[in-house]
Amino acid sequence: MAQEKIVTLRMDAGLRERLDKLAAATRRSRSFLAAEAIREYVESNAWQIAAIQKGLAEAERGEFASDAEVQRVAKKWARRAR
């Protein structure tokens, strides 16, 4: 099992009440729900940052779509929008 660390955070009273209600409704601890929310946030943002870094590296190497490729994709989406 991974070693766990304690983290303390501040939240406004309204959010704390909502978290308590959710914990009661799901029969989970407030700590479990907070850790799950933070885990999902970190995963989502880490993926996004990795994709941005990949795109920047491609741009630095000069790897861009040609005008023809961009026009082809734009036409495809324009047809679907109709």
PDB file of N, CA, C and O in Angstrom:
ATOM      1  N   MET A   1       0.842  -1.173   0.000  1.00  0.00           N
ATOM      2  CA  MET A   1       0.000   0.000   0.000  1.00  0.00           C
ATOM      3  C   MET A   1       0.891   1.241   0.000  1.00  0.00           C
ATOM      4  O   MET A   1       1.899   1.293   0.704  1.00  0.00           O
ATOM      5  N   ALA A   2       0.511   2.224  -0.787  1.00  0.00           N
ATOM      6  CA  ALA A   2       1.280   3.469  -0.873  1.00  0.00           C
ATOM      7  C   ALA A   2       1.220   4.217   0.453  1.00  0.00           C
ATOM      8  O   ALA A   2       0.206   4.204   1.151  1.00  0.00           O
ATOM      9  N   GLN A   3       2.308   4.854   0.773  1.00  0.00           N
ATOM     10  CA  GLN A   3       2.347   5.626   2.002  1.00  0.00           C
ATOM     11  C   GLN A   3       1.470   6.863   1.834  1.00  0.00           C
ATOM     12  O   GLN A   3       1.604   7.587   0.848  1.00  0.00           O
ATOM     13  N   GLU A   4       0.591   7.103   2.772  1.00  0.00           N
ATOM     14  CA  GLU A   4      -0.318   8.245   2.706  1.00  0.00           C
ATOM     15  C   GLU A   4       0.201   9.384   3.559  1.00  0.00           C
ATOM     16  O   GLU A   4       0.832   9.158   4.592  1.00  0.00           O
ATOM     17  N   LYS A   5      -0.061  10.597   3.132  1.00  0.00           N
ATOM     18  CA  LYS A   5       0.322  11.801   3.859  1.00  0.00           C
ATOM     19  C   LYS A   5      -0.934  12.596   4.169  1.00  0.00           C
ATOM     20  O   LYS A   5      -1.910  12.542   3.422  1.00  0.00           O
ATOM     21  N   ILE A   6      -0.909  13.316   5.245  1.00  0.00           N
ATOM     22  CA  ILE A   6      -2.030  14.163   5.632  1.00  0.00           C
ATOM     23  C   ILE A   6      -1.857  15.534   5.010  1.00  0.00           C
ATOM     24  O   ILE A   6      -0.772  16.115   5.048  1.00  0.00           O
ATOM     25  N   VAL A   7      -2.947  16.052   4.432  1.00  0.00           N
ATOM     26  CA  VAL A   7      -2.965  17.388   3.851  1.00  0.00           C
ATOM     27  C   VAL A   7      -4.128  18.139   4.488  1.00  0.00           C
ATOM     28  O   VAL A   7      -5.233  17.610   4.602  1.00  0.00           O
ATOM     29  N   THR A   8      -3.873  19.353   4.893  1.00  0.00           N
ATOM     30  CA  THR A   8      -4.915  20.188   5.488  1.00  0.00           C
ATOM     31  C   THR A   8      -5.282  21.270   4.493  1.00  0.00           C
ATOM     32  O   THR A   8      -4.409  21.856   3.854  1.00  0.00           O
ATOM     33  N   LEU A   9      -6.567  21.534   4.363  1.00  0.00           N
ATOM     34  CA  LEU A   9      -6.984  22.592   3.450  1.00  0.00           C
ATOM     35  C   LEU A   9      -8.126  23.393   4.054  1.00  0.00           C
ATOM     36  O   LEU A   9      -8.830  22.932   4.953  1.00  0.00           O
ATOM     37  N   ARG A  10      -8.290  24.595   3.541  1.00  0.00           N
ATOM     38  CA  ARG A  10      -9.374  25.465   3.981  1.00  0.00           C
ATOM     39  C   ARG A  10     -10.427  25.518   2.891  1.00  0.00           C
ATOM     40  O   ARG A  10     -10.106  25.560   1.703  1.00  0.00           O
ATOM     41  N   MET A  11     -11.691  25.515   3.303  1.00  0.00           N
ATOM     42  CA  MET A  11     -12.793  25.686   2.361  1.00  0.00           C
ATOM     43  C   MET A  11     -13.894  26.462   3.042  1.00  0.00           C
ATOM     44  O   MET A  11     -14.018  26.451   4.267  1.00  0.00           O
ATOM     45  N   ASP A  12     -14.697  27.140   2.233  1.00  0.00           N
ATOM     46  CA  ASP A  12     -15.761  27.935   2.843  1.00  0.00           C
ATOM     47  C   ASP A  12     -16.828  27.018   3.429  1.00  0.00           C
ATOM     48  O   ASP A  12     -16.932  25.849   3.057  1.00  0.00           O
ATOM     49  N   ALA A  13     -17.608  27.557   4.335  1.00  0.00           N
ATOM     50  CA  ALA A  13     -18.588  26.776   5.084  1.00  0.00           C
ATOM     51  C   ALA A  13     -19.614  26.123   4.167  1.00  0.00           C
ATOM     52  O   ALA A  13     -20.019  24.985   4.405  1.00  0.00           O
ATOM     53  N   GLY A  14     -20.037  26.827   3.128  1.00  0.00           N
ATOM     54  CA  GLY A  14     -21.035  26.272   2.215  1.00  0.00           C
ATOM     55  C   GLY A  14     -20.534  25.027   1.505  1.00  0.00           C
ATOM     56  O   GLY A  14     -21.256  24.038   1.379  1.00  0.00           O
ATOM     57  N   LEU A  15     -19.301  25.082   1.045  1.00  0.00           N
ATOM     58  CA  LEU A  15     -18.726  23.920   0.375  1.00  0.00           C
ATOM     59  C   LEU A  15     -18.550  22.776   1.358  1.00  0.00           C
ATOM     60  O   LEU A  15     -18.785  21.616   1.019  1.00  0.00           O
ATOM     61  N   ARG A  16     -18.142  23.098   2.556  1.00  0.00           N
ATOM     62  CA  ARG A  16     -17.970  22.053   3.590  1.00  0.00           C
ATOM     63  C   ARG A  16     -19.303  21.362   3.874  1.00  0.00           C
ATOM     64  O   ARG A  16     -19.348  20.140   4.013  1.00  0.00           O
ATOM     65  N   GLU A  17     -20.381  22.128   3.960  1.00  0.00           N
ATOM     66  CA  GLU A  17     -21.707  21.534   4.190  1.00  0.00           C
ATOM     67  C   GLU A  17     -22.102  20.618   3.041  1.00  0.00           C
ATOM     68  O   GLU A  17     -22.627  19.527   3.262  1.00  0.00           O
ATOM     69  N   ARG A  18     -21.849  21.064   1.815  1.00  0.00           N
ATOM     70  CA  ARG A  18     -22.185  20.240   0.650  1.00  0.00           C
ATOM     71  C   ARG A  18     -21.353  18.963   0.628  1.00  0.00           C
ATOM     72  O   ARG A  18     -21.856  17.893   0.285  1.00  0.00           O
ATOM     73  N   LEU A  19     -20.085  19.076   0.994  1.00  0.00           N
ATOM     74  CA  LEU A  19     -19.216  17.906   1.058  1.00  0.00           C
ATOM     75  C   LEU A  19     -19.712  16.934   2.122  1.00  0.00           C
ATOM     76  O   LEU A  19     -19.726  15.724   1.895  1.00  0.00           O
ATOM     77  N   ASP A  20     -20.115  17.444   3.267  1.00  0.00           N
ATOM     78  CA  ASP A  20     -20.649  16.591   4.331  1.00  0.00           C
ATOM     79  C   ASP A  20     -21.910  15.866   3.883  1.00  0.00           C
ATOM     80  O   ASP A  20     -22.079  14.682   4.174  1.00  0.00           O
ATOM     81  N   LYS A  21     -22.798  16.564   3.178  1.00  0.00           N
ATOM     82  CA  LYS A  21     -24.034  15.932   2.684  1.00  0.00           C
ATOM     83  C   LYS A  21     -23.715  14.843   1.664  1.00  0.00           C
ATOM     84  O   LYS A  21     -24.319  13.771   1.680  1.00  0.00           O
ATOM     85  N   LEU A  22     -22.765  15.124   0.782  1.00  0.00           N
ATOM     86  CA  LEU A  22     -22.371  14.128  -0.208  1.00  0.00           C
ATOM     87  C   LEU A  22     -21.738  12.918   0.472  1.00  0.00           C
ATOM     88  O   LEU A  22     -22.000  11.779   0.088  1.00  0.00           O
ATOM     89  N   ALA A  23     -20.917  13.163   1.469  1.00  0.00           N
ATOM     90  CA  ALA A  23     -20.281  12.066   2.204  1.00  0.00           C
ATOM     91  C   ALA A  23     -21.334  11.186   2.863  1.00  0.00           C
ATOM     92  O   ALA A  23     -21.240   9.959   2.824  1.00  0.00           O
ATOM     93  N   ALA A  24     -22.330  11.812   3.464  1.00  0.00           N
ATOM     94  CA  ALA A  24     -23.391  11.039   4.113  1.00  0.00           C
ATOM     95  C   ALA A  24     -24.199  10.248   3.089  1.00  0.00           C
ATOM     96  O   ALA A  24     -24.523   9.081   3.313  1.00  0.00           O
ATOM     97  N   ALA A  25     -24.522  10.884   1.970  1.00  0.00           N
ATOM     98  CA  ALA A  25     -25.334  10.235   0.945  1.00  0.00           C
ATOM     99  C   ALA A  25     -24.612   9.062   0.293  1.00  0.00           C
ATOM    100  O   ALA A  25     -25.247   8.074  -0.078  1.00  0.00           O
ATOM    101  N   THR A  26     -23.304   9.159   0.150  1.00  0.00           N
ATOM    102  CA  THR A  26     -22.525   8.106  -0.507  1.00  0.00           C
ATOM    103  C   THR A  26     -21.880   7.135   0.476  1.00  0.00           C
ATOM    104  O   THR A  26     -21.243   6.156   0.086  1.00  0.00           O
ATOM    105  N   ARG A  27     -22.062   7.435   1.765  1.00  0.00           N
ATOM    106  CA  ARG A  27     -21.459   6.625   2.822  1.00  0.00           C
ATOM    107  C   ARG A  27     -19.944   6.524   2.661  1.00  0.00           C
ATOM    108  O   ARG A  27     -19.341   5.470   2.864  1.00  0.00           O
ATOM    109  N   ARG A  28     -19.359   7.645   2.292  1.00  0.00           N
ATOM    110  CA  ARG A  28     -17.916   7.766   2.173  1.00  0.00           C
ATOM    111  C   ARG A  28     -17.449   8.849   3.130  1.00  0.00           C
ATOM    112  O   ARG A  28     -18.241   9.693   3.551  1.00  0.00           O
ATOM    113  N   SER A  29     -16.202   8.830   3.466  1.00  0.00           N
ATOM    114  CA  SER A  29     -15.693   9.873   4.354  1.00  0.00           C
ATOM    115  C   SER A  29     -15.437  11.152   3.557  1.00  0.00           C
ATOM    116  O   SER A  29     -15.241  11.123   2.342  1.00  0.00           O
ATOM    117  N   ARG A  30     -15.444  12.250   4.262  1.00  0.00           N
ATOM    118  CA  ARG A  30     -15.110  13.540   3.658  1.00  0.00           C
ATOM    119  C   ARG A  30     -13.706  13.466   3.069  1.00  0.00           C
ATOM    120  O   ARG A  30     -13.461  13.998   1.986  1.00  0.00           O
ATOM    121  N   SER A  31     -12.796  12.822   3.760  1.00  0.00           N
ATOM    122  CA  SER A  31     -11.424  12.680   3.308  1.00  0.00           C
ATOM    123  C   SER A  31     -11.348  11.889   2.007  1.00  0.00           C
ATOM    124  O   SER A  31     -10.612  12.265   1.095  1.00  0.00           O
ATOM    125  N   PHE A  32     -12.101  10.802   1.916  1.00  0.00           N
ATOM    126  CA  PHE A  32     -12.109   9.989   0.702  1.00  0.00           C
ATOM    127  C   PHE A  32     -12.584  10.815  -0.482  1.00  0.00           C
ATOM    128  O   PHE A  32     -11.960  10.801  -1.543  1.00  0.00           O
ATOM    129  N   LEU A  33     -13.693  11.536  -0.304  1.00  0.00           N
ATOM    130  CA  LEU A  33     -14.246  12.330  -1.398  1.00  0.00           C
ATOM    131  C   LEU A  33     -13.304  13.448  -1.827  1.00  0.00           C
ATOM    132  O   LEU A  33     -13.153  13.707  -3.021  1.00  0.00           O
ATOM    133  N   ALA A  34     -12.673  14.109  -0.872  1.00  0.00           N
ATOM    134  CA  ALA A  34     -11.736  15.179  -1.197  1.00  0.00           C
ATOM    135  C   ALA A  34     -10.529  14.620  -1.948  1.00  0.00           C
ATOM    136  O   ALA A  34     -10.083  15.214  -2.929  1.00  0.00           O
ATOM    137  N   ALA A  35     -10.003  13.495  -1.501  1.00  0.00           N
ATOM    138  CA  ALA A  35      -8.855  12.882  -2.170  1.00  0.00           C
ATOM    139  C   ALA A  35      -9.224  12.453  -3.592  1.00  0.00           C
ATOM    140  O   ALA A  35      -8.431  12.622  -4.518  1.00  0.00           O
ATOM    141  N   GLU A  36     -10.420  11.901  -3.764  1.00  0.00           N
ATOM    142  CA  GLU A  36     -10.872  11.485  -5.099  1.00  0.00           C
ATOM    143  C   GLU A  36     -11.021  12.686  -6.022  1.00  0.00           C
ATOM    144  O   GLU A  36     -10.626  12.626  -7.187  1.00  0.00           O
ATOM    145  N   ALA A  37     -11.589  13.778  -5.512  1.00  0.00           N
ATOM    146  CA  ALA A  37     -11.746  14.990  -6.324  1.00  0.00           C
ATOM    147  C   ALA A  37     -10.390  15.556  -6.730  1.00  0.00           C
ATOM    148  O   ALA A  37     -10.211  15.969  -7.875  1.00  0.00           O
ATOM    149  N   ILE A  38      -9.447  15.577  -5.815  1.00  0.00           N
ATOM    150  CA  ILE A  38      -8.103  16.093  -6.116  1.00  0.00           C
ATOM    151  C   ILE A  38      -7.406  15.177  -7.115  1.00  0.00           C
ATOM    152  O   ILE A  38      -6.733  15.655  -8.028  1.00  0.00           O
ATOM    153  N   ARG A  39      -7.561  13.866  -6.949  1.00  0.00           N
ATOM    154  CA  ARG A  39      -6.950  12.895  -7.873  1.00  0.00           C
ATOM    155  C   ARG A  39      -7.464  13.128  -9.293  1.00  0.00           C
ATOM    156  O   ARG A  39      -6.671  13.177 -10.233  1.00  0.00           O
ATOM    157  N   GLU A  40      -8.770  13.270  -9.459  1.00  0.00           N
ATOM    158  CA  GLU A  40      -9.354  13.504 -10.777  1.00  0.00           C
ATOM    159  C   GLU A  40      -8.884  14.830 -11.367  1.00  0.00           C
ATOM    160  O   GLU A  40      -8.596  14.906 -12.561  1.00  0.00           O
ATOM    161  N   TYR A  41      -8.805  15.862 -10.556  1.00  0.00           N
ATOM    162  CA  TYR A  41      -8.346  17.174 -11.009  1.00  0.00           C
ATOM    163  C   TYR A  41      -6.901  17.095 -11.500  1.00  0.00           C
ATOM    164  O   TYR A  41      -6.567  17.622 -12.562  1.00  0.00           O
ATOM    165  N   VAL A  42      -6.060  16.439 -10.725  1.00  0.00           N
ATOM    166  CA  VAL A  42      -4.644  16.327 -11.087  1.00  0.00           C
ATOM    167  C   VAL A  42      -4.496  15.524 -12.383  1.00  0.00           C
ATOM    168  O   VAL A  42      -3.732  15.918 -13.264  1.00  0.00           O
ATOM    169  N   GLU A  43      -5.207  14.415 -12.509  1.00  0.00           N
ATOM    170  CA  GLU A  43      -5.123  13.609 -13.726  1.00  0.00           C
ATOM    171  C   GLU A  43      -5.583  14.399 -14.946  1.00  0.00           C
ATOM    172  O   GLU A  43      -4.940  14.352 -15.995  1.00  0.00           O
ATOM    173  N   SER A  44      -6.677  15.117 -14.815  1.00  0.00           N
ATOM    174  CA  SER A  44      -7.209  15.902 -15.924  1.00  0.00           C
ATOM    175  C   SER A  44      -6.236  16.988 -16.352  1.00  0.00           C
ATOM    176  O   SER A  44      -5.985  17.164 -17.544  1.00  0.00           O
ATOM    177  N   ASN A  45      -5.700  17.702 -15.408  1.00  0.00           N
ATOM    178  CA  ASN A  45      -4.788  18.788 -15.737  1.00  0.00           C
ATOM    179  C   ASN A  45      -3.439  18.278 -16.205  1.00  0.00           C
ATOM    180  O   ASN A  45      -2.816  18.905 -17.061  1.00  0.00           O
ATOM    181  N   ALA A  46      -2.969  17.167 -15.675  1.00  0.00           N
ATOM    182  CA  ALA A  46      -1.702  16.597 -16.122  1.00  0.00           C
ATOM    183  C   ALA A  46      -1.810  16.169 -17.578  1.00  0.00           C
ATOM    184  O   ALA A  46      -0.877  16.385 -18.352  1.00  0.00           O
ATOM    185  N   TRP A  47      -2.935  15.564 -17.969  1.00  0.00           N
ATOM    186  CA  TRP A  47      -3.146  15.163 -19.358  1.00  0.00           C
ATOM    187  C   TRP A  47      -3.134  16.389 -20.263  1.00  0.00           C
ATOM    188  O   TRP A  47      -2.509  16.385 -21.324  1.00  0.00           O
ATOM    189  N   GLN A  48      -3.827  17.430 -19.834  1.00  0.00           N
ATOM    190  CA  GLN A  48      -3.916  18.645 -20.629  1.00  0.00           C
ATOM    191  C   GLN A  48      -2.537  19.292 -20.802  1.00  0.00           C
ATOM    192  O   GLN A  48      -2.184  19.710 -21.905  1.00  0.00           O
ATOM    193  N   ILE A  49      -1.779  19.375 -19.749  1.00  0.00           N
ATOM    194  CA  ILE A  49      -0.449  19.971 -19.818  1.00  0.00           C
ATOM    195  C   ILE A  49       0.456  19.135 -20.715  1.00  0.00           C
ATOM    196  O   ILE A  49       1.231  19.694 -21.491  1.00  0.00           O
ATOM    197  N   ALA A  50       0.375  17.807 -20.625  1.00  0.00           N
ATOM    198  CA  ALA A  50       1.189  16.946 -21.483  1.00  0.00           C
ATOM    199  C   ALA A  50       0.834  17.164 -22.956  1.00  0.00           C
ATOM    200  O   ALA A  50       1.723  17.210 -23.807  1.00  0.00           O
ATOM    201  N   ALA A  51      -0.460  17.299 -23.260  1.00  0.00           N
ATOM    202  CA  ALA A  51      -0.884  17.525 -24.645  1.00  0.00           C
ATOM    203  C   ALA A  51      -0.388  18.877 -25.153  1.00  0.00           C
ATOM    204  O   ALA A  51       0.030  18.990 -26.305  1.00  0.00           O
ATOM    205  N   ILE A  52      -0.431  19.886 -24.313  1.00  0.00           N
ATOM    206  CA  ILE A  52       0.068  21.214 -24.700  1.00  0.00           C
ATOM    207  C   ILE A  52       1.566  21.159 -24.949  1.00  0.00           C
ATOM    208  O   ILE A  52       2.055  21.711 -25.935  1.00  0.00           O
ATOM    209  N   GLN A  53       2.296  20.499 -24.063  1.00  0.00           N
ATOM    210  CA  GLN A  53       3.754  20.392 -24.232  1.00  0.00           C
ATOM    211  C   GLN A  53       4.100  19.633 -25.509  1.00  0.00           C
ATOM    212  O   GLN A  53       5.053  19.988 -26.202  1.00  0.00           O
ATOM    213  N   LYS A  54       3.335  18.594 -25.822  1.00  0.00           N
ATOM    214  CA  LYS A  54       3.558  17.840 -27.051  1.00  0.00           C
ATOM    215  C   LYS A  54       3.329  18.743 -28.265  1.00  0.00           C
ATOM    216  O   LYS A  54       4.127  18.741 -29.202  1.00  0.00           O
ATOM    217  N   GLY A  55       2.242  19.510 -28.247  1.00  0.00           N
ATOM    218  CA  GLY A  55       1.943  20.427 -29.341  1.00  0.00           C
ATOM    219  C   GLY A  55       3.010  21.492 -29.507  1.00  0.00           C
ATOM    220  O   GLY A  55       3.385  21.829 -30.630  1.00  0.00           O
ATOM    221  N   LEU A  56       3.501  22.026 -28.397  1.00  0.00           N
ATOM    222  CA  LEU A  56       4.570  23.028 -28.464  1.00  0.00           C
ATOM    223  C   LEU A  56       5.849  22.437 -29.051  1.00  0.00           C
ATOM    224  O   LEU A  56       6.533  23.092 -29.838  1.00  0.00           O
ATOM    225  N   ALA A  57       6.173  21.206 -28.671  1.00  0.00           N
ATOM    226  CA  ALA A  57       7.369  20.552 -29.202  1.00  0.00           C
ATOM    227  C   ALA A  57       7.224  20.333 -30.710  1.00  0.00           C
ATOM    228  O   ALA A  57       8.175  20.532 -31.466  1.00  0.00           O
ATOM    229  N   GLU A  58       6.031  19.923 -31.138  1.00  0.00           N
ATOM    230  CA  GLU A  58       5.796  19.753 -32.573  1.00  0.00           C
ATOM    231  C   GLU A  58       5.947  21.086 -33.305  1.00  0.00           C
ATOM    232  O   GLU A  58       6.546  21.145 -34.379  1.00  0.00           O
ATOM    233  N   ALA A  59       5.407  22.145 -32.723  1.00  0.00           N
ATOM    234  CA  ALA A  59       5.506  23.474 -33.348  1.00  0.00           C
ATOM    235  C   ALA A  59       6.960  23.923 -33.424  1.00  0.00           C
ATOM    236  O   ALA A  59       7.378  24.494 -34.431  1.00  0.00           O
ATOM    237  N   GLU A  60       7.728  23.676 -32.381  1.00  0.00           N
ATOM    238  CA  GLU A  60       9.144  24.053 -32.383  1.00  0.00           C
ATOM    239  C   GLU A  60       9.920  23.304 -33.464  1.00  0.00           C
ATOM    240  O   GLU A  60      10.910  23.812 -33.992  1.00  0.00           O
ATOM    241  N   ARG A  61       9.459  22.078 -33.792  1.00  0.00           N
ATOM    242  CA  ARG A  61      10.102  21.307 -34.862  1.00  0.00           C
ATOM    243  C   ARG A  61       9.555  21.698 -36.237  1.00  0.00           C
ATOM    244  O   ARG A  61      10.011  21.183 -37.258  1.00  0.00           O
ATOM    245  N   GLY A  62       8.582  22.607 -36.261  1.00  0.00           N
ATOM    246  CA  GLY A  62       8.007  23.050 -37.527  1.00  0.00           C
ATOM    247  C   GLY A  62       6.973  22.096 -38.092  1.00  0.00           C
ATOM    248  O   GLY A  62       6.683  22.135 -39.288  1.00  0.00           O
ATOM    249  N   GLU A  63       6.417  21.247 -37.257  1.00  0.00           N
ATOM    250  CA  GLU A  63       5.425  20.265 -37.706  1.00  0.00           C
ATOM    251  C   GLU A  63       4.031  20.891 -37.634  1.00  0.00           C
ATOM    252  O   GLU A  63       3.362  20.834 -36.603  1.00  0.00           O
ATOM    253  N   PHE A  64       3.610  21.488 -38.746  1.00  0.00           N
ATOM    254  CA  PHE A  64       2.298  22.133 -38.826  1.00  0.00           C
ATOM    255  C   PHE A  64       1.476  21.464 -39.910  1.00  0.00           C
ATOM    256  O   PHE A  64       2.020  20.859 -40.833  1.00  0.00           O
ATOM    257  N   ALA A  65       0.164  21.576 -39.792  1.00  0.00           N
ATOM    258  CA  ALA A  65      -0.722  21.099 -40.853  1.00  0.00           C
ATOM    259  C   ALA A  65      -0.594  22.045 -42.039  1.00  0.00           C
ATOM    260  O   ALA A  65      -0.435  23.254 -41.869  1.00  0.00           O
ATOM    261  N   SER A  66      -0.665  21.485 -43.232  1.00  0.00           N
ATOM    262  CA  SER A  66      -0.607  22.319 -44.433  1.00  0.00           C
ATOM    263  C   SER A  66      -1.953  23.050 -44.599  1.00  0.00           C
ATOM    264  O   SER A  66      -2.949  22.682 -43.977  1.00  0.00           O
ATOM    265  N   ASP A  67      -1.962  24.083 -45.442  1.00  0.00           N
ATOM    266  CA  ASP A  67      -3.209  24.802 -45.711  1.00  0.00           C
ATOM    267  C   ASP A  67      -4.269  23.857 -46.259  1.00  0.00           C
ATOM    268  O   ASP A  67      -5.442  23.963 -45.904  1.00  0.00           O
ATOM    269  N   ALA A  68      -3.862  22.935 -47.120  1.00  0.00           N
ATOM    270  CA  ALA A  68      -4.803  21.981 -47.721  1.00  0.00           C
ATOM    271  C   ALA A  68      -5.415  21.075 -46.651  1.00  0.00           C
ATOM    272  O   ALA A  68      -6.612  20.788 -46.689  1.00  0.00           O
ATOM    273  N   GLU A  69      -4.596  20.625 -45.700  1.00  0.00           N
ATOM    274  CA  GLU A  69      -5.107  19.768 -44.621  1.00  0.00           C
ATOM    275  C   GLU A  69      -6.105  20.519 -43.753  1.00  0.00           C
ATOM    276  O   GLU A  69      -7.137  19.967 -43.373  1.00  0.00           O
ATOM    277  N   VAL A  70      -5.809  21.755 -43.440  1.00  0.00           N
ATOM    278  CA  VAL A  70      -6.717  22.567 -42.619  1.00  0.00           C
ATOM    279  C   VAL A  70      -8.030  22.792 -43.362  1.00  0.00           C
ATOM    280  O   VAL A  70      -9.101  22.678 -42.766  1.00  0.00           O
ATOM    281  N   GLN A  71      -7.963  23.110 -44.652  1.00  0.00           N
ATOM    282  CA  GLN A  71      -9.182  23.337 -45.436  1.00  0.00           C
ATOM    283  C   GLN A  71     -10.018  22.072 -45.538  1.00  0.00           C
ATOM    284  O   GLN A  71     -11.246  22.136 -45.482  1.00  0.00           O
ATOM    285  N   ARG A  72      -9.366  20.918 -45.689  1.00  0.00           N
ATOM    286  CA  ARG A  72     -10.100  19.647 -45.773  1.00  0.00           C
ATOM    287  C   ARG A  72     -10.879  19.378 -44.485  1.00  0.00           C
ATOM    288  O   ARG A  72     -12.043  18.982 -44.533  1.00  0.00           O
ATOM    289  N   VAL A  73     -10.248  19.590 -43.359  1.00  0.00           N
ATOM    290  CA  VAL A  73     -10.912  19.368 -42.068  1.00  0.00           C
ATOM    291  C   VAL A  73     -12.035  20.385 -41.862  1.00  0.00           C
ATOM    292  O   VAL A  73     -13.111  20.033 -41.380  1.00  0.00           O
ATOM    293  N   ALA A  74     -11.787  21.636 -42.224  1.00  0.00           N
ATOM    294  CA  ALA A  74     -12.813  22.678 -42.074  1.00  0.00           C
ATOM    295  C   ALA A  74     -14.033  22.348 -42.922  1.00  0.00           C
ATOM    296  O   ALA A  74     -15.163  22.520 -42.467  1.00  0.00           O
ATOM    297  N   LYS A  75     -13.825  21.883 -44.132  1.00  0.00           N
ATOM    298  CA  LYS A  75     -14.954  21.505 -45.008  1.00  0.00           C
ATOM    299  C   LYS A  75     -15.726  20.330 -44.431  1.00  0.00           C
ATOM    300  O   LYS A  75     -16.955  20.300 -44.490  1.00  0.00           O
ATOM    301  N   LYS A  76     -15.010  19.367 -43.875  1.00  0.00           N
ATOM    302  CA  LYS A  76     -15.666  18.209 -43.269  1.00  0.00           C
ATOM    303  C   LYS A  76     -16.605  18.644 -42.144  1.00  0.00           C
ATOM    304  O   LYS A  76     -17.746  18.187 -42.065  1.00  0.00           O
ATOM    305  N   TRP A  77     -16.118  19.523 -41.282  1.00  0.00           N
ATOM    306  CA  TRP A  77     -16.931  19.966 -40.157  1.00  0.00           C
ATOM    307  C   TRP A  77     -18.064  20.888 -40.619  1.00  0.00           C
ATOM    308  O   TRP A  77     -19.141  20.893 -40.023  1.00  0.00           O
ATOM    309  N   ALA A  78     -17.826  21.661 -41.668  1.00  0.00           N
ATOM    310  CA  ALA A  78     -18.886  22.529 -42.190  1.00  0.00           C
ATOM    311  C   ALA A  78     -20.026  21.686 -42.746  1.00  0.00           C
ATOM    312  O   ALA A  78     -21.194  22.024 -42.558  1.00  0.00           O
ATOM    313  N   ARG A  79     -19.695  20.582 -43.434  1.00  0.00           N
ATOM    314  CA  ARG A  79     -20.739  19.682 -43.959  1.00  0.00           C
ATOM    315  C   ARG A  79     -21.543  19.066 -42.822  1.00  0.00           C
ATOM    316  O   ARG A  79     -22.765  18.956 -42.921  1.00  0.00           O
ATOM    317  N   ARG A  80     -20.883  18.668 -41.757  1.00  0.00           N
ATOM    318  CA  ARG A  80     -21.575  18.067 -40.614  1.00  0.00           C
ATOM    319  C   ARG A  80     -22.477  19.064 -39.901  1.00  0.00           C
ATOM    320  O   ARG A  80     -23.486  18.676 -39.312  1.00  0.00           O
ATOM    321  N   ALA A  81     -22.127  20.330 -39.950  1.00  0.00           N
ATOM    322  CA  ALA A  81     -22.902  21.351 -39.242  1.00  0.00           C
ATOM    323  C   ALA A  81     -24.219  21.662 -39.953  1.00  0.00           C
ATOM    324  O   ALA A  81     -25.142  22.205 -39.346  1.00  0.00           O
ATOM    325  N   ARG A  82     -24.303  21.325 -41.210  1.00  0.00           N
ATOM    326  CA  ARG A  82     -25.517  21.613 -41.983  1.00  0.00           C
ATOM    327  C   ARG A  82     -26.637  20.744 -41.613  1.00  0.00           C
ATOM    328  O   ARG A  82     -27.725  20.865 -42.176  1.00  0.00           O
TER     329      ARG A  82
END
